[in-house]
């Protein structure tokens, strides 16, 4: 952690790679796409590093098809269909963030999720994990998504707090860009889905946490 900031009145999380470890289920869907095309599975770490970049990035990784390729959209639909059938088989909240959320719930402190994941996959995942965020904003809930700050402004509005009193926690550069633009404290985490060539400590954040344990310690209630 780089410096001390006041404990926030509200806490907002990115979903994949920040609050929930969704990579195992997305890796299964990615390799199902490869198997559909007669290809062998990719190593899990290779897929994990691309999860935060979305379904199109996973298609490109799996098959080498860029977004403008005529078969890309069909391949993406297949991948997402495979994923949508089982969004929470192996996905789990990164420990000990589950305990942190219990503490915040017990203290009646607001928290929520702002994700670029479509609602069709995010909402069933959140429900399956028993999470009860005060707000869940997904990629298709507004006309724009991160790094545009509009979803963060809307999340703060729904929680009834000003953006300056919020931390936004994420594992991608766009999360930091959105938080800064919204006037929130930008909190970068290094345990998520980050390419090995990317250094999360070079992102324009206010705080950097290497582990979920360190983040939890900084936000403990009481």
C-alpha positions as CSV (number, residue, x, y, z in Angstrom):
1,X,0.0,0.0,0.0
2,X,1.5,3.3,-1.0
3,X,-0.1,5.7,1.5
4,X,-2.9,6.0,4.0
5,X,-6.3,7.1,2.9
6,X,-9.4,7.5,5.1
7,X,-11.5,4.4,5.3
8,X,-14.2,4.8,2.6
9,X,-17.9,5.3,3.3
10,X,-18.6,3.0,0.4
11,X,-16.7,0.3,-1.4
12,X,-17.1,-0.6,-5.1
13,X,-15.5,-3.6,-6.8
14,X,-14.8,-4.7,-10.3
15,X,-16.1,-8.3,-10.5
16,X,-13.8,-10.7,-12.5
17,X,-10.3,-10.9,-11.1
18,X,-11.0,-8.4,-8.3
19,X,-13.8,-9.7,-6.2
20,X,-14.5,-13.1,-7.7
21,X,-12.1,-15.6,-9.2
22,X,-14.0,-16.5,-12.3
23,X,-11.1,-17.7,-14.4
24,X,-11.6,-21.4,-13.9
25,X,-15.1,-21.3,-15.4
26,X,-14.1,-19.0,-18.2
27,X,-11.0,-21.2,-18.9
28,X,-13.3,-24.2,-19.2
29,X,-15.5,-22.4,-21.8
30,X,-12.4,-21.2,-23.7
31,X,-11.0,-24.7,-24.0
32,X,-14.5,-26.0,-25.0
33,X,-14.3,-23.6,-27.9
34,X,-10.9,-24.9,-28.8
35,X,-12.1,-28.5,-28.6
36,X,-15.1,-27.6,-30.8
37,X,-12.5,-26.6,-33.4
38,X,-10.3,-29.8,-32.9
39,X,-7.6,-28.0,-30.9
40,X,-5.9,-29.0,-27.7
41,X,-6.5,-27.1,-24.4
42,X,-4.5,-24.0,-23.6
43,X,-2.7,-23.9,-20.3
44,X,-4.8,-22.4,-17.5
45,X,-2.3,-19.5,-16.7
46,X,-2.4,-18.4,-20.4
47,X,-6.2,-18.1,-20.3
48,X,-6.3,-16.5,-16.8
49,X,-4.1,-13.6,-17.9
50,X,-6.7,-12.6,-20.6
51,X,-10.0,-13.1,-18.6
52,X,-10.3,-9.4,-17.7
53,X,-10.2,-8.5,-21.4
54,X,-13.5,-10.1,-22.1
55,X,-15.0,-12.7,-24.4
56,X,-13.6,-11.3,-27.6
57,X,-10.1,-11.4,-26.2
58,X,-10.6,-15.1,-25.2
59,X,-11.8,-15.9,-28.7
60,X,-8.7,-14.3,-30.2
61,X,-6.5,-16.2,-27.7
62,X,-8.3,-19.5,-28.4
63,X,-8.5,-19.4,-32.2
64,X,-6.4,-16.5,-33.3
65,X,-9.5,-14.7,-34.7
66,X,-9.4,-10.9,-34.4
67,X,-12.6,-9.0,-33.9
68,X,-12.9,-8.1,-37.6
69,X,-12.7,-11.8,-38.7
70,X,-16.0,-13.0,-40.2
71,X,-16.0,-16.1,-37.9
72,X,-15.2,-14.1,-34.7
73,X,-18.8,-13.4,-33.6
74,X,-20.0,-17.0,-34.0
75,X,-17.0,-18.2,-32.0
76,X,-17.7,-15.7,-29.3
77,X,-21.4,-16.7,-29.2
78,X,-20.3,-20.4,-28.7
79,X,-17.8,-19.5,-26.0
80,X,-20.4,-17.4,-24.1
81,X,-23.0,-20.1,-24.5
82,X,-20.6,-22.6,-22.9
83,X,-19.9,-20.2,-20.1
84,X,-23.5,-19.2,-19.5
85,X,-24.4,-22.8,-18.9
86,X,-22.2,-22.9,-15.8
87,X,-21.0,-19.5,-14.5
88,X,-20.4,-20.6,-10.9
89,X,-19.1,-24.1,-10.9
90,X,-15.6,-23.3,-9.7
91,X,-15.8,-19.5,-9.3
92,X,-15.3,-18.2,-5.8
93,X,-14.9,-14.9,-4.0
94,X,-11.2,-14.3,-3.5
95,X,-10.5,-15.2,0.2
96,X,-10.6,-13.4,2.6
97,X,-12.7,-10.9,0.8
98,X,-15.8,-13.0,1.7
99,X,-15.1,-12.2,5.4
100,X,-14.6,-8.5,4.5
101,X,-18.0,-8.4,2.9
102,X,-19.6,-10.0,5.9
103,X,-18.0,-7.4,8.2
104,X,-19.2,-4.5,6.0
105,X,-22.7,-6.0,5.8
106,X,-22.7,-6.4,9.6
107,X,-21.6,-2.8,10.0
108,X,-24.2,-1.6,7.5
109,X,-21.6,-0.1,5.3
110,X,-22.6,0.1,1.6
111,X,-20.8,-1.8,-1.1
112,X,-21.4,-2.7,-4.7
113,X,-20.1,-4.1,-8.0
114,X,-19.4,-2.2,-11.2
115,X,-18.4,-4.6,-14.0
116,X,-18.0,-4.7,-17.8
117,X,-19.5,-8.2,-17.7
118,X,-22.9,-8.5,-19.3
119,X,-25.8,-8.8,-16.8
120,X,-26.8,-12.2,-18.3
121,X,-23.6,-13.7,-16.8
122,X,-22.9,-11.3,-13.9
123,X,-26.3,-11.5,-12.1
124,X,-26.5,-15.3,-12.0
125,X,-22.9,-15.5,-10.8
126,X,-23.5,-13.0,-8.0
127,X,-26.7,-14.8,-7.0
128,X,-25.0,-18.2,-7.0
129,X,-22.3,-17.0,-4.7
130,X,-24.8,-15.6,-2.3
131,X,-23.5,-12.0,-2.7
132,X,-25.8,-9.1,-1.8
133,X,-24.3,-5.9,-3.2
134,X,-26.2,-2.7,-2.7
135,X,-25.7,-2.1,-6.4
136,X,-24.7,-4.2,-9.4
137,X,-24.0,-2.3,-12.6
138,X,-23.1,-4.3,-15.6
139,X,-21.8,-3.7,-19.1
140,X,-25.3,-3.4,-20.7
141,X,-27.0,-1.4,-18.0
142,X,-25.9,2.0,-19.3
143,X,-25.0,3.2,-22.8
144,X,-21.3,3.3,-21.8
145,X,-19.0,1.2,-19.8
146,X,-15.6,1.5,-18.1
147,X,-13.2,3.3,-18.6
148,X,-16.1,5.8,-18.9
149,X,-16.8,7.0,-15.3
150,X,-20.6,7.0,-15.8
151,X,-21.2,3.6,-14.2
152,X,-19.2,4.6,-11.1
153,X,-21.2,7.9,-10.8
154,X,-24.4,5.9,-11.1
155,X,-23.3,3.3,-8.6
156,X,-22.5,6.0,-6.0
157,X,-25.9,7.6,-6.7
158,X,-27.7,4.4,-6.0
159,X,-25.8,3.8,-2.8
160,X,-26.5,7.3,-1.7
161,X,-22.9,8.4,-1.3
162,X,-20.7,11.0,-3.0
163,X,-17.9,9.6,-5.2
164,X,-15.2,11.2,-3.1
165,X,-16.2,8.9,-0.3
166,X,-15.9,5.7,-2.4
167,X,-13.0,3.4,-3.2
168,X,-13.1,1.6,-6.5
169,X,-11.1,-1.6,-6.5
170,X,-10.0,-3.2,-9.8
171,X,-7.4,-5.3,-11.5
172,X,-7.2,-3.4,-14.9
173,X,-5.9,-0.1,-16.1
174,X,-9.4,0.9,-17.2
175,X,-10.7,0.5,-13.6
176,X,-8.1,3.1,-12.4
177,X,-9.0,5.4,-15.3
178,X,-12.7,5.2,-14.5
179,X,-12.2,5.7,-10.8
180,X,-10.0,8.8,-11.3
181,X,-12.4,10.3,-13.8
182,X,-15.3,9.7,-11.3
183,X,-13.4,11.3,-8.4
184,X,-13.1,8.1,-6.4
185,X,-10.0,6.7,-4.8
186,X,-8.5,4.3,-7.4
187,X,-7.4,1.1,-5.8
188,X,-5.3,-1.4,-7.8
189,X,-4.9,-5.0,-6.9
190,X,-2.1,-7.3,-8.2
191,X,-3.7,-10.7,-7.6
192,X,-6.2,-10.5,-10.5
193,X,-6.0,-11.3,-14.2
194,X,-3.0,-9.3,-15.2
195,X,-0.7,-10.0,-18.1
196,X,2.8,-10.9,-17.0
197,X,4.1,-8.0,-19.1
198,X,1.9,-5.5,-17.3
199,X,3.0,-3.9,-14.0
200,X,-0.1,-2.9,-11.9
201,X,2.1,-0.6,-9.8
202,X,2.5,1.7,-12.8
203,X,-1.3,2.2,-13.1
204,X,-2.6,5.7,-12.1
205,X,-3.9,4.5,-8.7
206,X,-4.0,6.0,-5.2
207,X,-3.4,2.6,-3.5
208,X,-1.8,-0.7,-4.7
209,X,-2.4,-4.0,-2.9
210,X,-0.5,-7.1,-3.9
211,X,-2.9,-9.5,-2.2
212,X,-6.5,-9.8,-1.2
213,X,-5.3,-10.3,2.4
214,X,-3.6,-6.9,2.4
215,X,-6.8,-5.3,1.0
216,X,-8.9,-6.9,3.6
217,X,-6.6,-5.8,6.4
218,X,-6.8,-2.2,5.2
219,X,-10.6,-2.3,5.2
220,X,-11.3,-4.2,8.3
221,X,-14.2,-2.9,10.3
222,X,-13.6,-1.9,14.0
